[in-house]
Structure formats: structure tokens, C-alpha cells
Amino acid sequence: MAMTTILRNSSKKSQYLLVRALSASSIPRYEHELCRPQWVNAKDRSVLFLPRNIGPHTSGPWNSKLIVYPPRILESFSKGLGGGVRTLATASVSATSTTTIEGNAAKAKSVIQSLQHYGQCYWELSKARLSMLVVATAGAGFVLGSGASIDWAGLVWTCAGTMMVAASANSFNQIFEVNNDAKMKRTMRRPLPGGRLSIPSAVIWAVSMGAAGSALLSCKANALAAGLAASNLILYALIYTPLKQIHPINTWVGAVVGAIPPLLGWAAATGKITLGGLVLPAVLYFWQIPHFMALAYLCRNDYAAGGFKMLSLLDGTGERTSLAALRNCIYLLPVGFVAYDWGITSAWFGLETALLTTGMGAAAVLFYFHRNAKTARRLFHASLLYLPLLMAGMLFHRLPNSQHESTTDLGERANVTFQSMEFLDCDESKDRCALNKRLIGDVSRPPVAYASVAPFPFLPVPTYVSSDS
């Protein structure tokens, strides 16, 4: 009978078992002549003799060969199970299936890890948390510009397009500043300076996000909103970013960039730019100065290492930096009352804004008189708390946009007017037309704007018969 020697190295806990087929002088006559496996060493069960059935009656030597199986295949034999060639064949199929499953699992795990890696890289490249703040300001502008009813679908599309454009702008910023970021402790672990993402991949991401966001705003909002988004992208990437290495005025240019998103939201809701739409952008502009002045003071050594020109680097004592922060906090005091005077919010918002601004102003006063890292950090944290509270109060106390409502009413009245004119333009008798005019009343008269010019230069301005005639 042919015997298969199976060696098991249990001391080293090796990953595989070695199975060697030895030469045999006799082979079972029939397939059903099976023998149970037997252990040579019953104490540690290190060697197992397994009978091998290879078919009907044959004779001749059995050439040796080496077969490798995972160790768990022969675990059943240690429990007293046998089976000869059928057991070994079943074990072989099980080993192949297990290897295939393990290979597929390893590939799936590799794909998941790759997706997680690139997802994290693009998340950091887009500065997702900062982009979400930009989206929040744009959404607030959209709600403030809406009437009594809010177009929720339009709000979602506006926020989505703004998010894409903001991600594109932040990506371009990191592409242009990759060498500077590598020199700063605060930014050296970003995807590009850290080598986790290639520059061509970042460029493709930035271009695709900018184009998709602008196209989305153009299709779902209006051309004015898309134009503001594209202009802000250019201003941020091509003017503000290189200006950071040229002159400290970059902080004020960056404040303009941050003030445009709420104006974008207002334009998306109303289709135009009015004085009411400038209130929240003014808040964003004045708020950013104390926010970034405190940050620039805290990170002045990093900015110096990165080659950026900030006011805090030219101000050794910090007096000019702290004074700029305090001055812009004072500018924020009347904003709430202006919003009330222009009919955007109720009077309560003016009082609440004054209290919030006083709190941040107090932190700015401490920073001015005690210029150190502690007071600068306090002002920075106060600015982080100020903006979401102010926008929440503004939305809570908002009044429906009267200009938006009047525009809608004007369109509806114009539609009724033209329908009335068509109704009156008939071949009825004068009495019948006069009766219809009395029933319709003043609605039949077109607004002055529709009768202000003649349809042709050589024809007189049309005159309309009064309702009493």
C-alpha cells in the first residue's frame, strides 16, 4: 500500500504542513479499500501515515512529489477522522477555496485602504472644514435673500456649488504654496508637502471641482451667482495666494474673498445685488480682520519660516496688529442696527449683535493692552464663537425680503394685466367692453413702466381709456 507521510512541525507553529508521497510496493485493488490514518508517535502526534487510494488495480512505483497544504486541513485527523484519497481530495478543494477567499479579501481590504487614503488626502486638500464654513455663510445669504417661502432645492444646489468652488480654491492655494507649507510646522503634514498626494492629481482635482461648481451654480441658480463664484476663485487663487508672499495687505484682500460667499447666496436667491445683500458680507469682512490678526500673532514664527509677509512680522511690539483687530471690532457694533433699519431683521437682532460684538471687543481690548500669546488666543477663540452665534441670530430674527416679494407680486400683476388686455381686445360692443373694464377695475391698467415708451419711434405713446368712460 502506498503511504503518504505528513510531517507537522508544531513547535515552530509553521504556516504550512509538508506532505510527501513515498514509493509503494502495493496499491489497493479497489477504491473502496480504505484504511483509517494512524499516528506513528501517539504522544505528540508529529507524524501521520495516511493511506492513498489512486484507483482500480494497478501496479508499479509511485513517484515522489511535494504537496503544500495549510495546517488547518489536517486538524480533522487529530480528532480520529479518516478517509484516504477522498478525504485528501476534499481537503485539497477546501484549501484552494480558502486561498481564493483569502486572496479576494486581501484585494478588497487593499481597495478599501486605498479609498480611505485618497479620501483623506482630498479632504485635507480641500480644507473641508473651512469650506463648510464658507458654505454656511453662502446658505445664510440665500435664506436672508428669500421671501416668506424658501426655495429649499435652490438652497441645496447653491450650497453644493459653493462647496465645490471653495474646495477648488483651497486646493489651488495648497498647490501654489507647497514649498512654503513644507517649511511650516502647522502645514508640513498636509498631503502635498507630506508626499501623500502628487501635484498633478491635486491639479486635476482643483480644476474639476472649480468647473463643476461654477457650472452647477449657473444651471441651478443663475449666471450672477456663478460669476461671483468664479471671480472669487480667481481672486483667491491668483491674487490673494501670491500676495501673501509680497505684502501684508493680503489680509484685507483675503477678507474680501471671505465676504463674497454670502453675497453669492443672496444673488442666487434674488438674482440681483441690493443694499440688503451687503449686510452679512460686511459682517464677514470686519470679522475676519481680528480673527486673522490674532492667528497671525500666534503663528508669526511659522509665517516667517514659510516666507509669508504678515503685519505681525513687521510689527515687533504687536501694537499695530492688536490695534487693527480692535478697530474692526468697533466697526462691527452698528451692523445689527443697520440690518434692522434696512428691514432685514427685527430690532432684537441689533441688541444681540451689540452684546456679541462687545464681548469680542473686550477680548480685543485685552489683546491691545497685554500683547501676548494668551490674550491673542483668547481673541481667536472669541472670534470663532462670534460668527456662528451672529449668523444664527440673524436667521432667527430675519424678516422676509420685501424686494423679493414685491418682484414676485409685480410679475403676477403684470401677468394678470396682459391677460386682461387680451380679454378686452375683442370685437365686442363698446358697452360690453366698458362693462368688462368696470368689473376688472384698475387691474386692467398696465404699470407705468409698460407704457413709458412707444413700441416704435414714429408712433406716439399709447393712451388708455379711463375706467369711467
C-alpha positions as a printed NumPy array, in Angstrom:
array([[  0.   ,   0.   ,   0.   ],
       [  1.266,   3.454,  -0.852],
       [  1.788,   5.545,   2.238],
       [  1.781,   9.348,   2.467],
       [  3.961,  10.775,   5.216],
       [  2.661,  14.012,   6.68 ],
       [  5.076,  15.941,   8.868],
       [  3.802,  18.543,  11.259],
       [  6.156,  20.958,  12.99 ],
       [  4.024,  22.032,  15.924],
       [  6.896,  23.521,  17.935],
       [  7.617,  26.306,  15.451],
       [  3.929,  26.792,  14.6  ],
       [  4.796,  26.929,  10.899],
       [  2.204,  28.217,   8.492],
       [  2.127,  25.1  ,   6.263],
       [  2.413,  21.317,   6.515],
       [  4.717,  19.306,   4.276],
       [  3.02 ,  16.305,   2.642],
       [  5.336,  13.884,   0.822],
       [  4.144,  10.916,  -1.238],
       [  6.504,   7.916,  -0.861],
       [  7.115,   4.952,  -3.183],
       [  4.883,   1.94 ,  -2.626],
       [  5.105,  -1.741,  -3.462],
       [  1.422,  -2.454,  -3.396],
       [ -1.708,  -0.474,  -4.145],
       [ -5.295,  -1.269,  -3.074],
       [ -7.221,  -3.316,  -5.593],
       [-10.418,  -1.271,  -5.358],
       [-11.238,   2.318,  -4.497],
       [-13.393,   1.327,  -1.528],
       [-10.482,  -0.386,   0.217],
       [ -9.807,   2.438,   2.644],
       [ -7.797,   2.463,   5.794],
       [ -8.004,   4.849,   8.692],
       [ -4.997,   7.107,   9.297],
       [ -2.637,   6.118,  12.077],
       [ -0.236,   8.207,  14.124],
       [  3.325,   6.867,  14.362],
       [  4.069,   8.824,  17.514],
       [  0.938,   8.763,  19.637],
       [  2.359,  11.104,  22.265],
       [  2.946,  14.254,  20.305],
       [  1.315,  13.088,  17.044],
       [  4.083,  14.574,  14.942],
       [  3.948,  12.059,  12.06 ],
       [  0.809,  10.737,  10.385],
       [  0.628,   7.806,   7.933],
       [ -2.296,   8.273,   5.587],
       [ -3.374,   5.578,   3.081],
       [ -3.603,   6.768,  -0.502],
       [ -6.109,   5.214,  -2.944],
       [ -5.462,   6.04 ,  -6.563],
       [ -7.994,   3.913,  -8.449],
       [ -8.584,   0.331,  -9.668],
       [ -5.995,  -2.441,  -9.691],
       [ -2.636,  -1.131, -10.889],
       [  0.945,  -1.784, -10.047],
       [  4.274,  -0.003, -10.27 ],
       [  6.301,   2.542,  -8.378],
       [  4.745,   5.772,  -7.166],
       [  6.965,   8.776,  -7.91 ],
       [  7.585,  11.11 ,  -5.005],
       [  6.199,  14.628,  -5.073],
       [  5.81 ,  17.529,  -2.623],
       [  2.372,  18.955,  -1.812],
       [  1.836,  22.009,   0.433],
       [ -1.398,  22.429,   2.419],
       [ -2.455,  24.924,   5.106],
       [ -2.161,  23.446,   8.599],
       [ -5.886,  23.526,   9.412],
       [ -6.64 ,  20.932,   6.697],
       [ -5.38 ,  18.043,   8.834],
       [ -6.961,  19.191,  12.073],
       [ -9.788,  16.735,  11.472],
       [ -7.359,  13.807,  11.534],
       [ -6.301,  14.628,  15.075],
       [ -9.922,  14.043,  16.09 ],
       [ -9.931,  10.485,  14.682],
       [-11.413,  11.191,  11.236],
       [-10.118,   9.435,   8.157],
       [-10.929,   8.994,   4.532],
       [ -7.971,   8.185,   2.286],
       [ -7.951,   9.763,  -1.114],
       [-11.461,  11.145,  -0.706],
       [-10.535,  12.972,   2.486],
       [ -7.34 ,  14.282,   0.914],
       [ -9.22 ,  15.423,  -2.199],
       [-11.816,  17.209,  -0.073],
       [ -9.008,  18.877,   1.865],
       [ -7.37 ,  19.986,  -1.379],
       [-10.579,  21.637,  -2.614],
       [-11.072,  23.282,   0.77 ],
       [ -7.501,  24.587,   0.686],
       [ -7.953,  26.04 ,  -2.795],
       [-11.253,  27.705,  -1.845],
       [ -9.753,  29.103,   1.336],
       [ -6.767,  30.519,  -0.557],
       [ -9.075,  32.164,  -3.123],
       [-11.276,  33.679,  -0.428],
       [ -8.254,  34.963,   1.459],
       [ -6.86 ,  36.473,  -1.754],
       [-10.137,  38.227,  -2.564],
       [-10.39 ,  39.501,   0.995],
       [ -6.859,  40.888,   0.78 ],
       [ -7.682,  42.657,  -2.502],
       [-10.878,  44.119,  -1.071],
       [ -9.009,  45.311,   2.006],
       [ -6.366,  46.921,  -0.209],
       [ -9.044,  48.74 ,  -2.244],
       [-10.764,  49.995,   0.909],
       [ -7.475,  51.226,   2.342],
       [ -6.667,  52.991,  -0.924],
       [-10.063,  54.715,  -0.967],
       [ -9.628,  55.782,   2.641],
       [ -6.153,  57.126,   1.906],
       [ -7.146,  59.233,  -1.109],
       [-10.4  ,  60.307,   0.515],
       [ -8.459,  61.657,   3.493],
       [ -5.936,  63.344,   1.194],
       [ -8.591,  65.145,  -0.868],
       [-10.484,  66.029,   2.307],
       [ -7.392,  67.776,   3.677],
       [ -6.505,  69.278,   0.295],
       [ -9.953,  70.889,   0.096],
       [ -9.764,  72.154,   3.703],
       [-13.204,  70.666,   4.137],
       [-13.966,  72.271,   7.5  ],
       [-13.085,  75.746,   6.217],
       [-15.088,  75.067,   3.038],
       [-18.114,  74.101,   5.14 ],
       [-17.876,  77.452,   6.934],
       [-17.917,  79.158,   3.531],
       [-20.965,  77.099,   2.573],
       [-22.703,  78.125,   5.812],
       [-22.236,  81.818,   5.017],
       [-23.498,  81.318,   1.46 ],
       [-26.529,  79.423,   2.746],
       [-27.259,  82.193,   5.249],
       [-27.117,  84.749,   2.447],
       [-29.555,  82.656,   0.394],
       [-32.057,  82.439,   3.265],
       [-31.802,  86.16 ,   4.001],
       [-32.468,  86.961,   0.357],
       [-35.521,  84.708,   0.194],
       [-39.074,  85.8  ,   0.736],
       [-41.631,  84.254,   3.075],
       [-41.071,  80.86 ,   1.458],
       [-37.589,  79.435,   0.937],
       [-36.64 ,  77.501,  -2.176],
       [-35.04 ,  74.55 ,  -0.407],
       [-33.958,  72.85 ,  -3.617],
       [-32.27 ,  76.046,  -4.734],
       [-30.587,  76.327,  -1.338],
       [-29.172,  72.808,  -1.627],
       [-27.865,  73.404,  -5.157],
       [-26.309,  76.711,  -4.115],
       [-24.558,  75.124,  -1.139],
       [-23.3  ,  72.221,  -3.258],
       [-21.878,  74.504,  -5.935],
       [-20.293,  76.769,  -3.324],
       [-18.692,  73.758,  -1.629],
       [-17.113,  72.637,  -4.9  ],
       [-15.729,  76.083,  -5.72 ],
       [-14.404,  76.531,  -2.171],
       [-12.695,  73.13 ,  -2.342],
       [-11.122,  74.13 ,  -5.65 ],
       [ -9.842,  77.439,  -4.256],
       [ -8.3  ,  75.781,  -1.197],
       [ -6.701,  73.111,  -3.387],
       [ -5.113,  75.714,  -5.67 ],
       [ -3.858,  77.534,  -2.586],
       [ -2.007,  74.435,  -1.381],
       [ -0.675,  73.68 ,  -4.873],
       [  0.898,  77.136,  -5.165],
       [  2.221,  77.097,  -1.594],
       [  3.557,  73.536,  -1.415],
       [  7.162,  74.69 ,  -0.874],
       [  6.118,  77.229,   1.753],
       [  3.931,  74.714,   3.579],
       [  6.865,  72.292,   3.788],
       [  8.756,  74.85 ,   5.919],
       [  5.994,  75.446,   8.454],
       [  5.219,  73.142,  11.366],
       [  1.5  ,  73.879,  11.09 ],
       [  1.278,  72.815,   7.432],
       [  4.171,  70.453,   6.743],
       [  1.951,  67.371,   7.203],
       [ -0.513,  68.369,   4.516],
       [ -0.948,  65.923,   1.596],
       [  1.315,  67.725,  -0.904],
       [  4.329,  68.629,   1.275],
       [  3.973,  65.296,   3.083],
       [  4.222,  63.379,  -0.213],
       [  0.895,  61.584,   0.237],
       [ -0.548,  63.071,  -2.956],
       [  1.05 ,  64.114,  -6.243],
       [  0.746,  67.634,  -7.629],
       [ -0.819,  66.503, -10.971],
       [ -3.56 ,  64.688,  -9.064],
       [ -4.18 ,  67.804,  -6.979],
       [ -4.369,  69.992, -10.107],
       [ -6.906,  67.659, -11.74 ],
       [ -8.982,  67.702,  -8.558],
       [ -8.874,  71.517,  -8.252],
       [ -9.775,  72.169, -11.893],
       [-12.606,  69.629, -11.939],
       [-14.126,  70.922,  -8.686],
       [-13.963,  74.56 ,  -9.813],
       [-15.501,  73.855, -13.213],
       [-18.216,  71.581, -11.808],
       [-19.161,  74.023,  -9.044],
       [-19.413,  77.011, -11.385],
       [-21.44 ,  75.006, -13.923],
       [-23.785,  73.776, -11.193],
       [-24.426,  77.305,  -9.947],
       [-25.008,  78.522, -13.491],
       [-27.548,  75.777, -14.233],
       [-29.388,  75.555, -10.913],
       [-29.084,  79.13 ,  -9.584],
       [-28.257,  81.913, -12.054],
       [-25.382,  83.377, -14.026],
       [-24.762,  86.103, -11.428],
       [-24.111,  83.552,  -8.67 ],
       [-21.855,  81.511, -10.962],
       [-19.935,  84.642, -11.944],
       [-19.389,  85.605,  -8.31 ],
       [-18.143,  82.095,  -7.533],
       [-15.722,  82.016, -10.481],
       [-14.487,  85.538,  -9.706],
       [-13.879,  84.647,  -6.08 ],
       [-11.956,  81.546,  -7.132],
       [ -9.686,  83.645,  -9.348],
       [ -9.285,  86.312,  -6.652],
       [ -8.301,  83.731,  -4.039],
       [ -6.024,  81.554,  -6.147],
       [ -4.333,  84.068,  -8.434],
       [ -4.281,  87.294,  -6.395],
       [ -4.565,  86.566,  -2.669],
       [ -2.31 ,  83.496,  -2.65 ],
       [  0.756,  85.074,  -4.324],
       [  0.145,  88.356,  -2.466],
       [  0.768,  86.551,   0.825],
       [  4.464,  86.438,  -0.096],
       [  4.598,  90.07 ,  -1.297],
       [  2.781,  92.49 ,   1.049],
       [  0.811,  92.457,   4.354],
       [ -2.214,  93.892,   2.548],
       [ -3.025,  90.283,   1.673],
       [ -5.06 ,  90.046,   4.899],
       [ -7.514,  92.686,   3.694],
       [ -7.706,  91.113,   0.232],
       [ -8.435,  87.784,   1.897],
       [-11.212,  89.471,   3.869],
       [-12.831,  90.489,   0.584],
       [-12.625,  86.857,  -0.565],
       [-14.355,  85.714,   2.608],
       [-17.098,  88.331,   2.267],
       [-18.23 ,  87.254,  -1.215],
       [-19.917,  83.864,  -0.386],
       [-22.904,  85.401,   1.499],
       [-23.324,  87.84 ,  -1.373],
       [-23.28 ,  84.834,  -3.706],
       [-26.09 ,  83.231,  -1.715],
       [-28.142,  86.435,  -1.819],
       [-27.649,  86.689,  -5.588],
       [-28.662,  83.045,  -6.033],
       [-31.947,  83.724,  -4.199],
       [-32.837,  87.115,  -5.695],
       [-30.969,  87.214,  -8.998],
       [-29.528,  90.646,  -8.199],
       [-27.352,  92.547,  -5.721],
       [-29.049,  95.092,  -3.473],
       [-28.082,  97.01 ,  -0.341],
       [-29.708,  94.386,   1.875],
       [-27.396,  91.768,   0.47 ],
       [-24.326,  93.696,   1.676],
       [-25.025,  93.446,   5.413],
       [-23.777,  89.907,   6.006],
       [-20.764,  90.377,   3.674],
       [-19.85 ,  93.467,   5.736],
       [-20.012,  91.357,   8.892],
       [-17.74 ,  88.751,   7.316],
       [-15.257,  91.387,   6.153],
       [-14.876,  93.154,   9.508],
       [-14.912,  89.868,  11.452],
       [-12.026,  88.359,   9.52 ],
       [ -9.547,  91.099,  10.493],
       [ -9.476,  90.419,  14.276],
       [ -9.727,  86.693,  13.583],
       [ -6.653,  86.604,  11.328],
       [ -4.697,  89.203,  13.293],
       [ -4.892,  87.013,  16.372],
       [ -3.899,  83.968,  14.328],
       [ -1.026,  85.823,  12.633],
       [  0.308,  86.89 ,  16.03 ],
       [  0.189,  83.33 ,  17.375],
       [  1.826,  81.826,  14.263],
       [  4.247,  84.628,  13.392],
       [  7.301,  82.36 ,  13.67 ],
       [  5.721,  79.836,  11.316],
       [  4.783,  82.563,   8.841],
       [  8.346,  83.886,   8.936],
       [  9.713,  80.403,   8.218],
       [  7.281,  79.962,   5.335],
       [  8.166,  83.28 ,   3.73 ],
       [  4.782,  84.956,   4.178],
       [  4.5  ,  88.738,   4.61 ],
       [  2.158,  89.359,   7.529],
       [  1.601,  92.517,   9.522],
       [  2.628,  90.728,  12.702],
       [  6.124,  90.129,  11.238],
       [  6.658,  93.848,  10.585],
       [  5.205,  94.79 ,  13.984],
       [  7.737,  93.841,  16.622],
       [  5.689,  95.077,  19.571],
       [  2.351,  93.82 ,  18.218],
       [  0.734,  97.227,  18.69 ],
       [ -0.342,  97.681,  15.063],
       [ -1.631,  94.119,  14.886],
       [ -3.752,  94.435,  18.029],
       [ -4.971,  97.905,  17.05 ],
       [ -6.199,  96.626,  13.675],
       [ -8.107,  93.882,  15.476],
       [ -9.69 ,  96.332,  17.933],
       [-10.594,  98.844,  15.235],
       [-12.532,  96.302,  13.176],
       [-14.373,  95.061,  16.252],
       [-15.633,  98.617,  16.706],
       [-16.777,  98.656,  13.078],
       [-18.999,  95.66 ,  13.836],
       [-21.02 ,  97.444,  16.534],
       [-23.617,  99.205,  14.304],
       [-24.084,  96.347,  11.831],
       [-27.069,  94.873,  13.673],
       [-28.891,  98.209,  13.753],
       [-28.203,  98.715,  10.045],
       [-29.778,  95.316,   9.356],
       [-32.851,  96.405,  11.32 ],
       [-33.016,  99.794,   9.605],
       [-32.898,  98.176,   6.167],
       [-35.688,  95.761,   7.044],
       [-33.597,  92.591,   7.052],
       [-34.018,  91.651,  10.725],
       [-36.055,  92.706,  13.728],
       [-34.847,  95.187,  16.333],
       [-33.815,  92.394,  18.696],
       [-31.001,  91.42 ,  16.378],
       [-29.437,  94.866,  16.749],
       [-29.331,  94.496,  20.523],
       [-27.993,  90.938,  20.423],
       [-25.295,  91.866,  17.899],
       [-24.191,  94.763,  20.077],
       [-23.779,  92.424,  23.042],
       [-21.862,  89.834,  20.989],
       [-19.586,  92.469,  19.497],
       [-18.933,  93.949,  22.935],
       [-17.768,  90.553,  24.154],
       [-15.337,  90.083,  21.265],
       [-14.304,  93.71 ,  21.571],
       [-13.397,  93.144,  25.212],
       [-11.054,  90.353,  24.14 ],
       [ -9.563,  92.711,  21.54 ],
       [ -9.011,  95.388,  24.225],
       [ -7.157,  92.88 ,  26.414],
       [ -5.047,  91.876,  23.424],
       [ -4.203,  95.542,  22.767],
       [ -3.085,  96.321,  26.318],
       [ -1.494,  92.928,  27.024],
       [  0.064,  91.679,  23.81 ],
       [  0.964,  88.059,  24.455],
       [  0.015,  84.595,  23.254],
       [ -2.631,  84.153,  25.971],
       [ -4.667,  87.233,  25.04 ],
       [ -4.224,  86.561,  21.303],
       [ -5.546,  83.035,  21.751],
       [ -8.487,  84.376,  23.753],
       [ -9.378,  86.783,  20.933],
       [ -9.047,  83.966,  18.379],
       [-11.448,  81.736,  20.328],
       [-13.872,  84.641,  20.826],
       [-13.948,  85.208,  17.073],
       [-14.679,  81.528,  16.469],
       [-17.658,  81.77 ,  18.818],
       [-18.858,  85.132,  17.494],
       [-19.603,  84.277,  13.867],
       [-21.908,  81.231,  14.262],
       [-23.874,  82.963,  17.035],
       [-24.317,  86.092,  14.934],
       [-25.478,  84.177,  11.84 ],
       [-27.863,  82.089,  13.934],
       [-29.371,  85.242,  15.432],
       [-29.614,  86.876,  12.025],
       [-31.521,  83.917,  10.605],
       [-33.735,  83.662,  13.684],
       [-34.745,  87.342,  13.568],
       [-34.838,  87.679,   9.791],
       [-37.708,  89.357,   8.007],
       [-38.841,  88.178,   4.546],
       [-37.093,  90.066,   1.777],
       [-39.642,  92.719,   0.765],
       [-37.922,  93.378,  -2.552],
       [-38.113,  89.695,  -3.419],
       [-41.811,  89.636,  -2.542],
       [-42.534,  92.834,  -4.485],
       [-40.766,  91.478,  -7.555],
       [-42.872,  88.32 ,  -7.397],
       [-46.092,  90.308,  -6.923],
       [-45.169,  92.611,  -9.788],
       [-44.699,  89.654, -12.112],
       [-48.052,  88.194, -11.111],
       [-49.818,  91.544, -11.559],
       [-48.203,  92.021, -14.945],
       [-49.434,  88.598, -15.976],
       [-52.962,  89.459, -14.875],
       [-52.73 ,  92.792, -16.691],
       [-51.739,  91.29 , -20.005],
       [-54.444,  88.655, -19.69 ],
       [-56.974,  91.428, -19.045],
       [-55.761,  93.375, -22.065],
       [-56.164,  90.313, -24.259],
       [-59.642,  89.833, -22.86 ],
       [-60.577,  93.41 , -23.688],
       [-59.023,  93.294, -27.162],
       [-62.059,  91.847, -28.834],
       [-64.746,  92.781, -31.33 ],
       [-67.414,  93.262, -28.69 ],
       [-69.531,  96.348, -28.496],
       [-68.39 ,  99.43 , -26.612],
       [-70.908,  98.838, -23.875],
       [-69.722,  95.288, -23.338],
       [-66.087,  96.369, -23.203],
       [-66.928,  99.162, -20.79 ],
       [-68.738,  96.693, -18.539],
       [-65.762,  94.343, -18.571],
       [-63.448,  97.205, -17.7  ],
       [-65.616,  98.176, -14.721],
       [-65.619,  94.586, -13.478],
       [-61.845,  94.278, -13.779],
       [-61.196,  97.704, -12.312],
       [-57.763,  99.237, -12.061],
       [-56.028,  95.947, -12.702],
       [-56.589,  96.464, -16.418],
       [-54.27 ,  99.439, -16.398],
       [-50.7  ,  98.475, -17.16 ],
       [-47.989,  99.761, -14.827],
       [-46.31 , 102.98 , -15.85 ],
       [-43.179, 101.083, -16.829],
       [-45.04 ,  99.252, -19.599],
       [-46.399, 102.493, -21.103],
       [-43.343, 104.69 , -20.706],
       [-42.065, 104.259, -24.261],
       [-43.667, 103.84 , -27.647],
       [-43.394, 100.474, -29.414],
       [-41.914, 102.21 , -32.466],
       [-40.092, 105.562, -32.712],
       [-42.586, 107.008, -35.213],
       [-45.701, 106.073, -33.194],
       [-46.997, 108.027, -30.194],
       [-47.047, 106.63 , -26.693],
       [-50.264, 104.597, -26.297],
       [-53.005, 106.139, -24.199],
       [-55.505, 104.18 , -22.163],
       [-59.156, 104.975, -21.685],
       [-60.104, 105.541, -18.083],
       [-62.44 , 103.14 , -16.336],
       [-65.211, 105.738, -16.196],
       [-65.517, 106.151, -19.97 ]])
